[in-house]
Amino acid sequence: MPTHNEDIVLLAHGDGGRLTHELVTGLFLRHLGNRVLEAMTDAAAFPVGEGRMAVTTDSFVIDPPFFPGGDIGKLAVCGTVNDLAVSGAEPRYLTAAFLIEEGFPLADLERVVASMAAACRDAGIEIVAGDTKVVGRGHLDRIFINTTGVGVIPAGVDLGYHRISPGDRILVNGNLGDHGMAVLATREGFGFGDRLVSDCAALHRITGRLLAELEGVKLMRDLTRGGLATSAKEIATSSGVDLWLSETDIPVGAGVKGAAEMLGVDPLYLANEGKFLAVVAPGEAEKALALMRADELGRNARIIGEVKAGAGNVFLKTALGGTKYLDLLAGAPLPRIC
């Protein structure tokens, strides 16, 4: 059955005229409307409070745009919030720019925008500015979203490679690889059922609690593209120390573990969208672990390793008693996972 023009995004939706106005007011503002956005000015004006301001920007091109546990809209909000959160910032505002292929179903666009609105409500933030561009069929794949996030870093928060020292403990807030494997399974139609669900979630509340109650949080990183192994290597290289990780302490769910073994994929290199690594002073590691486990997003948190003097290497103590060297992700085994 042919698709009616009123059911899909047209090039005219991006030309700045009547259809653009209808799209902005009838769809975007209906879901995302707030005092700042509804002013419809060329630039949003808003308070940021005391402290240092943090700004991050990201683009989301995930394939497929809908997956178990989320979609490109939820991912765009949570991914941007998490970049602010692991930098020590309290997320306040987002902008969102939509690049849409002509022919994209309006029902799917509304589903994405509604998902973004729900994620913003859950995170307690607002989208205060946006843009929409429509391109011809075949010029991009369905829908891409670019976001910018603005947050405030409270006075006294100091995270960075310069603070890491031998003896510090390394923690993660839960099972690794859920997002990357869920997206891969959905894209390729592997049929793992509901065992593989993305961990897409906003982390600012759990990271904020750690920073509010502990002085020994040295660094945090969200474990997105390249997974735990790549992030650990980047941290080791930038701080000039070695990281020693324990394979038996690294949490990986049974579904991800089984699928990874079947497909020959290493879970330590799989992307995550609701997991972060924290480097914490040894005297506060156990308290940090307890704080993580008290949060819904940290129920399976673990201490997975230790910082030692070295020259920027990452070593994995394997379950068989050997030692494995971990390096940056090479190649792109999971393209377009965020």
Backbone torsions as a table, in degrees:
resi	resn	phi	psi	omega
1	MET	NA	129.1	-178.3
2	PRO	-66.2	150.3	179.3
3	THR	-87.4	131.6	178.6
4	HIS	-75.2	146.6	-177.6
5	ASN	-58.4	-32.0	-178.1
6	GLU	-72.8	-7.4	-178.3
7	ASP	-99.9	-2.9	-176.2
8	ILE	-130.8	163.4	174.4
9	VAL	-76.8	130.6	178.8
10	LEU	-109.4	160.0	174.9
11	LEU	-55.7	-32.5	-179.2
12	ALA	-66.4	-19.9	176.0
13	HIS	-67.0	-15.5	-179.3
14	GLY	-112.3	11.9	-174.6
15	ASP	-93.5	1.9	177.6
16	GLY	84.6	4.3	-177.6
17	GLY	-98.8	-145.7	-173.0
18	ARG	-61.9	-44.7	-178.3
19	LEU	-66.9	-34.3	175.3
20	THR	-63.0	-46.7	178.6
21	HIS	-59.0	-43.1	179.8
22	GLU	-64.8	-38.1	179.3
23	LEU	-66.4	-43.8	-177.9
24	VAL	-67.1	-49.1	-175.5
25	THR	-79.6	-36.7	-174.6
26	GLY	-85.9	-19.5	-178.9
27	LEU	-121.2	-60.8	-175.1
28	PHE	-64.2	-50.9	-179.0
29	LEU	-67.5	-30.1	179.3
30	ARG	-63.2	-34.2	179.9
31	HIS	-96.0	-37.1	-170.3
32	LEU	-107.1	1.0	-172.4
33	GLY	-57.7	138.2	173.1
34	ASN	-154.9	174.6	-173.7
35	ARG	-56.6	-41.9	-177.5
36	VAL	-71.7	-47.8	-176.3
37	LEU	-66.9	-37.7	-176.1
38	GLU	-70.3	-11.5	174.8
39	ALA	-67.2	-23.3	174.8
40	MET	56.1	38.4	177.4
41	THR	-92.1	169.0	-177.5
42	ASP	-71.3	-22.2	176.8
43	ALA	-142.3	139.6	-179.9
44	ALA	-82.3	138.6	175.6
45	ALA	-117.2	129.2	-175.4
46	PHE	-156.8	155.4	177.1
47	PRO	-78.9	149.7	176.6
48	VAL	-120.4	-10.3	177.9
49	GLY	81.1	-173.7	-178.8
50	GLU	-82.4	159.8	179.6
51	GLY	106.2	-178.2	177.0
52	ARG	-82.8	143.6	178.0
53	MET	-89.7	139.0	176.5
54	ALA	-115.3	137.2	179.5
55	VAL	-131.8	135.9	175.9
56	THR	-139.0	154.2	176.3
57	THR	-136.6	149.3	-176.9
58	ASP	-155.0	157.2	176.4
59	SER	-125.6	140.9	-175.0
60	PHE	-121.9	121.6	-172.6
61	VAL	-131.9	28.2	-169.1
62	ILE	-59.6	143.4	176.3
63	ASP	-128.0	116.0	4.0
64	PRO	-83.3	161.5	-178.4
65	PRO	-73.4	-15.6	175.7
66	PHE	-121.4	133.5	-176.1
67	PHE	-151.3	161.7	179.5
68	PRO	-59.1	122.8	179.8
69	GLY	96.7	-3.0	179.8
70	GLY	171.5	-165.8	179.8
71	ASP	-161.5	175.9	-175.1
72	ILE	-61.0	-29.1	179.0
73	GLY	-69.7	-52.1	177.1
74	LYS	-60.1	-41.3	-179.9
75	LEU	-61.1	-42.3	-178.6
76	ALA	-62.7	-41.4	179.0
77	VAL	-69.1	-52.8	-175.4
78	CYS	-65.3	-40.1	-179.7
79	GLY	-62.2	-39.6	-179.9
80	THR	-73.5	-42.0	175.5
81	VAL	-57.4	-42.3	-176.9
82	ASN	-68.3	-34.9	175.4
83	ASP	-60.7	-38.9	176.1
84	LEU	-70.4	-43.2	-174.0
85	ALA	-61.5	-46.3	-177.5
86	VAL	-74.6	-9.0	173.2
87	SER	-89.2	0.9	179.3
88	GLY	90.6	7.7	-175.8
89	ALA	-93.9	153.1	170.1
90	GLU	-93.4	110.8	-177.3
91	PRO	-62.6	137.7	-179.9
92	ARG	-121.5	-51.4	-171.5
93	TYR	-139.0	153.5	174.4
94	LEU	-129.2	154.4	162.0
95	THR	-114.4	157.9	-179.2
96	ALA	-142.3	124.7	175.7
97	ALA	-115.3	128.3	-176.5
98	PHE	-106.4	126.7	170.8
99	LEU	-110.1	116.9	-169.9
100	ILE	-125.3	135.8	176.6
101	GLU	-81.2	135.7	174.9
102	GLU	-54.8	133.8	-178.4
103	GLY	100.9	-9.7	177.7
104	PHE	-64.4	129.9	-177.0
105	PRO	-61.5	132.5	177.8
106	LEU	-61.6	-32.0	177.7
107	ALA	-63.8	-37.8	177.4
108	ASP	-70.1	-37.7	177.1
109	LEU	-62.6	-43.6	179.0
110	GLU	-64.8	-36.5	176.5
111	ARG	-61.5	-40.8	178.8
112	VAL	-66.2	-46.6	-177.1
113	VAL	-66.9	-39.8	177.1
114	ALA	-62.9	-37.4	177.4
115	SER	-65.4	-40.9	176.3
116	MET	-61.8	-42.7	179.9
117	ALA	-61.8	-42.7	179.1
118	ALA	-64.5	-41.2	178.9
119	ALA	-65.0	-37.4	177.3
120	CYS	-66.4	-42.3	178.0
121	ARG	-61.6	-44.6	-179.9
122	ASP	-62.2	-35.7	-177.1
123	ALA	-87.0	-11.7	-179.4
124	GLY	72.0	35.4	-180.0
125	ILE	-127.6	172.2	-179.4
126	GLU	-131.4	146.0	169.0
127	ILE	-90.0	117.4	-170.3
128	VAL	-110.5	-5.6	176.9
129	ALA	-156.7	155.6	-178.8
130	GLY	-162.7	175.6	179.6
131	ASP	-155.3	151.1	178.5
132	THR	-134.0	129.3	173.5
133	LYS	-128.9	138.9	177.5
134	VAL	-116.8	131.7	179.1
135	VAL	-118.5	162.6	-176.7
136	GLY	-65.4	161.0	179.0
137	ARG	-57.6	135.3	178.4
138	GLY	87.5	-5.2	-178.9
139	HIS	-90.4	-15.5	166.8
140	LEU	-157.8	172.9	-174.7
141	ASP	-99.8	93.4	172.9
142	ARG	67.8	-80.3	-175.5
143	ILE	-151.3	134.3	171.7
144	PHE	-121.8	149.8	178.9
145	ILE	-131.4	130.1	172.6
146	ASN	-109.3	136.6	-179.7
147	THR	-129.4	152.3	168.1
148	THR	-127.2	134.9	-179.6
149	GLY	-115.8	142.2	178.3
150	VAL	-123.5	132.1	178.1
151	GLY	-144.4	176.5	-179.6
152	VAL	-121.9	127.6	175.2
153	ILE	-91.4	115.4	-177.4
154	PRO	-62.1	154.0	177.0
155	ALA	-58.3	137.6	178.0
156	GLY	94.8	-15.3	178.9
157	VAL	-81.1	124.9	-177.6
158	ASP	-140.2	97.6	178.5
159	LEU	-111.4	139.7	177.9
160	GLY	172.1	164.1	-180.0
161	TYR	-60.7	-29.9	-176.4
162	HIS	-64.5	-17.4	-176.7
163	ARG	-91.2	-13.7	-175.8
164	ILE	-74.4	137.7	179.8
165	SER	-146.3	157.8	178.7
166	PRO	-54.5	140.2	-177.3
167	GLY	101.8	-23.4	178.6
168	ASP	-60.3	149.1	179.7
169	ARG	-100.5	153.2	-177.7
170	ILE	-114.8	126.1	-178.1
171	LEU	-125.2	151.5	167.4
172	VAL	-127.5	156.0	-173.5
173	ASN	-93.9	7.3	175.8
174	GLY	160.8	-168.0	-173.2
175	ASN	-59.5	140.2	-175.9
176	LEU	-102.6	151.1	171.8
177	GLY	90.2	-1.0	-174.7
178	ASP	-61.5	-46.0	-176.0
179	HIS	-66.5	-51.5	-177.4
180	GLY	-58.7	-42.2	-178.3
181	MET	-72.9	-37.0	178.3
182	ALA	-63.6	-41.9	179.5
183	VAL	-67.4	-44.2	179.6
184	LEU	-60.8	-45.3	-178.3
185	ALA	-64.9	-39.2	179.3
186	THR	-68.1	-44.7	-178.1
187	ARG	-61.6	-43.4	-174.6
188	GLU	-92.8	-4.3	178.1
189	GLY	65.7	42.0	-176.6
190	PHE	-72.2	-18.0	174.3
191	GLY	72.1	41.5	176.4
192	PHE	-82.7	4.7	178.2
193	GLY	69.3	-145.4	-177.1
194	ASP	-93.1	14.8	-179.8
195	ARG	-74.6	-21.9	-177.3
196	LEU	-114.0	111.6	-177.6
197	VAL	-131.9	133.1	179.0
198	SER	-59.6	147.4	177.7
199	ASP	-93.0	16.5	-175.3
200	CYS	-50.3	118.2	-178.0
201	ALA	-162.7	155.5	175.8
202	ALA	-86.8	131.2	-170.1
203	LEU	-104.3	2.9	-169.1
204	HIS	-66.3	-26.6	-179.7
205	ARG	-73.6	-42.6	179.6
206	ILE	-69.9	-40.3	177.6
207	THR	-68.0	-37.7	179.0
208	GLY	-62.8	-37.8	179.3
209	ARG	-67.9	-40.2	177.0
210	LEU	-58.3	-46.0	-177.4
211	LEU	-70.0	-31.6	-179.0
212	ALA	-73.7	-30.9	-172.4
213	GLU	-107.4	-10.1	-178.1
214	LEU	-127.3	144.9	174.2
215	GLU	-98.6	-13.1	-172.5
216	GLY	-96.6	15.5	174.9
217	VAL	-78.5	115.4	-173.5
218	LYS	-92.1	-39.4	-173.9
219	LEU	-159.4	147.9	172.2
220	MET	-135.1	145.8	176.7
221	ARG	-140.3	134.9	171.3
222	ASP	-84.2	140.4	-167.1
223	LEU	-97.4	69.3	-176.2
224	THR	-88.4	-121.8	-175.4
225	ARG	-58.0	132.5	-178.4
226	GLY	89.7	-12.1	173.1
227	GLY	66.2	-164.4	-178.7
228	LEU	-59.7	-45.8	-173.5
229	ALA	-61.2	-46.6	-179.1
230	THR	-65.9	-43.0	178.4
231	SER	-62.5	-41.9	179.8
232	ALA	-62.3	-42.3	179.5
233	LYS	-64.8	-41.2	178.0
234	GLU	-62.8	-40.5	178.5
235	ILE	-64.9	-46.5	-178.9
236	ALA	-61.2	-45.3	-179.0
237	THR	-63.9	-43.8	-175.8
238	SER	-72.7	-27.5	-177.1
239	SER	-100.6	-9.1	177.0
240	GLY	70.2	30.9	176.7
241	VAL	-127.5	173.3	173.3
242	ASP	-103.9	144.5	173.5
243	LEU	-110.5	128.4	176.9
244	TRP	-111.2	118.5	-178.5
245	LEU	-111.0	150.3	179.0
246	SER	-109.1	116.9	-177.6
247	GLU	-58.8	-38.2	-177.3
248	THR	-70.9	-18.2	179.9
249	ASP	-96.0	-9.4	-178.3
250	ILE	-82.7	118.9	-175.6
251	PRO	-79.5	125.3	174.2
252	VAL	-135.5	127.3	-178.6
253	GLY	-65.9	156.0	-177.3
254	ALA	-60.9	-38.8	-179.2
255	GLY	-65.1	-44.9	178.4
256	VAL	-66.2	-42.7	-178.7
257	LYS	-61.2	-45.4	-180.0
258	GLY	-65.2	-44.0	179.8
259	ALA	-65.7	-39.4	180.0
260	ALA	-64.5	-40.8	177.7
261	GLU	-64.4	-39.8	-180.0
262	MET	-65.6	-37.5	-174.3
263	LEU	-96.6	-6.1	-179.3
264	GLY	72.4	35.3	-178.6
265	VAL	-110.7	139.7	178.6
266	ASP	-88.6	117.8	-179.0
267	PRO	-59.6	-23.7	-179.0
268	LEU	-70.7	-15.1	178.1
269	TYR	-106.4	2.6	179.5
270	LEU	-80.4	147.1	-178.7
271	ALA	-74.0	151.1	175.2
272	ASN	-130.0	152.4	176.6
273	GLU	-129.9	12.4	175.5
274	GLY	-146.5	23.1	-178.8
275	LYS	-126.9	145.4	177.4
276	PHE	-141.0	157.2	176.1
277	LEU	-105.9	138.5	176.3
278	ALA	-126.5	134.2	172.7
279	VAL	-102.7	121.4	-170.6
280	VAL	-130.1	144.4	176.8
281	ALA	-56.8	143.0	-174.0
282	PRO	-57.3	-34.1	-178.0
283	GLY	-71.8	-14.3	-179.5
284	GLU	-115.7	6.4	-176.0
285	ALA	-62.5	-44.4	-178.3
286	GLU	-67.5	-37.9	177.0
287	LYS	-66.6	-39.6	177.0
288	ALA	-61.5	-41.4	178.8
289	LEU	-62.0	-42.5	179.7
290	ALA	-65.1	-40.2	178.2
291	LEU	-63.6	-41.4	177.7
292	MET	-61.5	-47.6	-175.5
293	ARG	-68.7	-18.0	177.2
294	ALA	-78.2	-11.7	179.6
295	ASP	-100.3	145.4	180.0
296	GLU	-57.3	-32.2	-178.2
297	LEU	-86.6	6.3	-179.5
298	GLY	-133.7	21.3	-174.0
299	ARG	-59.8	-30.5	-178.9
300	ASN	-111.3	33.3	179.4
301	ALA	-64.2	149.6	-179.5
302	ARG	-142.7	152.0	163.9
303	ILE	-87.1	118.3	-170.6
304	ILE	-112.6	-3.1	-178.9
305	GLY	178.3	-170.1	-173.7
306	GLU	-145.5	149.5	174.3
307	VAL	-87.7	134.4	176.4
308	LYS	-131.6	159.5	176.6
309	ALA	-60.9	142.7	-178.5
310	GLY	177.8	-153.7	-173.7
311	ALA	-133.5	31.7	174.8
312	GLY	94.2	27.9	-180.0
313	ASN	-105.6	159.6	174.2
314	VAL	-124.7	125.8	-178.8
315	PHE	-120.0	139.4	178.4
316	LEU	-113.5	118.6	172.2
317	LYS	-78.6	112.2	-173.2
318	THR	-78.2	164.7	179.7
319	ALA	-65.2	-21.3	-179.5
320	LEU	-90.7	1.4	177.2
321	GLY	95.6	0.6	178.5
322	GLY	-90.3	-173.9	178.6
323	THR	-129.8	131.4	-177.6
324	LYS	-120.9	138.9	178.2
325	TYR	-90.5	129.4	178.3
326	LEU	-106.7	134.5	-179.4
327	ASP	-125.4	-178.1	176.2
328	LEU	-63.3	150.6	174.6
329	LEU	-58.9	130.7	177.2
330	ALA	-109.4	130.8	-179.9
331	GLY	83.2	-167.7	-177.1
332	ALA	-138.1	74.2	-179.4
333	PRO	-67.6	-22.4	-179.8
334	LEU	-129.4	76.8	-178.7
335	PRO	-67.4	146.3	172.7
336	ARG	55.4	59.1	177.0
337	ILE	-101.4	0.8	176.4
338	CYS	-153.3	NA	NA
